[in-house]
Amino acid sequence: MKKAKALFALLPLVLLTACAGGGTSTLNENAFISGDGVAVYVMPADRKLAPDLSGQTLDGSKYLGSGKVTVVNVWASWCSPCRAEAPLLEDFATKRTELQFLGILTRDNLTAAQSFVKRFKITYPILTDDSVLAGFASSLIPNAIPTTLIIDKHGRVAVRISGQVTFALLDSMINKVVQNA
């Protein structure tokens, strides 16, 4: 319990500094790692359950989860790598309809986020309550902005990509999770 509280206390600092760019990682897996596009894949036997991914969305509706392999992107409108990867994520979301895509807005205001969604024509749901991020403390915590997590069909955290995603990396990680549930 103390470890979870400590990780939750560090989360705002990590998310605040993660989009700054540069830097190197000399800390362990549960500490801050600069968002450099590195993926961590978890073998199926070692995966932990993701938190309940439901709540109020940016468009005012309620998201209740999907039961599908879910690609979760943690982002903010002020983050340059988030803007750079937005078209790629939307392209995946429209082409890979067997998956669920979900955004989690963090450390941002709703007006800026709505402009971002409109500008990049984001069609997948965006959760506005980033307190859900604390629920990842027992698995792979989102440790940068952006962070992309892939949740397997059993609701377990399978992948974390810290930093901006690329087509090749996201495609290979999605395929690996889908094939190795």
N, C-alpha and C positions, 0 to 999 in steps of 0.2 A: 504494500500500500504506500509506504514511504517513497519507494522508487517511482511509482506511478505519479505521485504528487510532485516529485522533483522533476520528472520528465515534463509534466504538464506546465510547471513553472518555467522551464527553459524554452518551451515551444514558441512563445511570442518572440523571444530574443532570436531564436534560430530563424523563424520566418521573416523577421524584420531584416536580418543581415544577409539572408540567403540570396537575395536578388542583386546584391551589390557586385557580384562577379569577382573574378580573380580569386586569390587565396588558394591554399592547399589544405589537404586533410592529413592531420597527424593524430586524430583522435579515434576512439573505437567506434564500432558500428552504431551504437545508440547515441552518439554525440553528433555534433554538427559536422556535416560534410558539404563542401561547397557544391553548388548545383552545376556539375560538370557533365551531365548526361550519362553518368554511370548507372548501370542497371544491376540490381540484386535480385536473383531468382531463388526462390525457396522451393526445395523438393517437396512433393505432395505430403509425405509423411511428417514433415516438419512445419507445416503451415498452421497458423493460428487464425481463429475466427476474426473476421473484420467486425467493426462495430455496426450497429443498426444504421443503415444509410437511408434515413427517411427524414422528412421535414419540409419546412416552407421553402418554396423555390422563388427565384428572382421574379418570375411572372405572376406570383401570388397563389399558385396552385400548391397542392400537397403531393410530395413524391413519397412513394411507399416501397420502393425497391422493385426488383424485376425477377429475381431467381435465375438470371442469365449470368454468363461471364460479364463482369462489369469493369470498364475502364474508368477510373476516377482521376480527374485532373484537378489539382489544387492550384489556384491562380489568383491573380489580382490585376486590375486594369492598368496599374502604374508600372507593372513589371515588363521590361522589354522582351525577355525570352518568352513570356506568356503571350505577348502580341505576335511574336514570330512563329510560335507553334500553333496558334489558334486555327489558321486555315487547314493545317494538316489534320488536327484533331477532328474538325468538322467534316473534312473529306472522309476520314475513316468512319465517323459516325453515320454518314449517309450511305456508305458503301458496305459496311460490315453490319448489316441489320440483325444478324444473329447475336450480336453483342449489345449490351447496354452501355451507353456513355453517360457520365454524370460529372458535373463540375461542382467544386466546392469553392465558393468565394471566401477569401480570407483577407483581413486587414485592409478593407476597402469600403467605399460607400456605395450605396445602391444606385445612385444616379450615374456615377462613373461606370459601374458594372453594367448597367442597362445600355449605356452608350457603346461599351465594348461589345456586348452581345449583338447589338444592332449592326455595328460596323463590320463585324466578322461573320454575321449571319449564323450565329450559333443556334442550333435547333434542339440540342439535348438539354435536359433539365439542369439547373444550377441551384444547389443548396446555398442558402444565405447564412446559416448558422454554423460557423466554423468550430463550434465546441465539439462537434463530432470528431474532429481530428485527435482529441485526447484519447479517444477509444482505440486508436492504433498503437498506443504505448506498449502493449504486450506483444506486438508483432513488428512491423516495419513502419516506423513513424515517418510522416512526411517531414523531411528535414531540409527542404529548400522550397523556394518559390521560383518556378513551378516544380511540383512533384506529380508524377503520374503513377498511380497504383493500379494493379490488375488483380481483381478479386475472382477466384475460380467459381465454378458452378455450384460448389458446396458452401460458398460464402466465406472462403478462407483467403487471406492475403498471400498472393503468389509472387508478385513482382513489385519492386519500387524502382522507378527511374527518377533520379534526382537531377533536376535541371531540364533544359529544353529537350524534347524528344525529336528524334529523326524518324523518317519513314522506315528505314531499314531496321532500326532498333525496335520500334514499336511493333512493326509487323512481325518480326521474329519472336518477340516476347509474347505477343497475343497468340501466335500459332503454337508456341511451346506450351502455354497454359491450356489452350483448347485441346491439344493432343495428349497432354499428360495430367489430366484431372486427377 
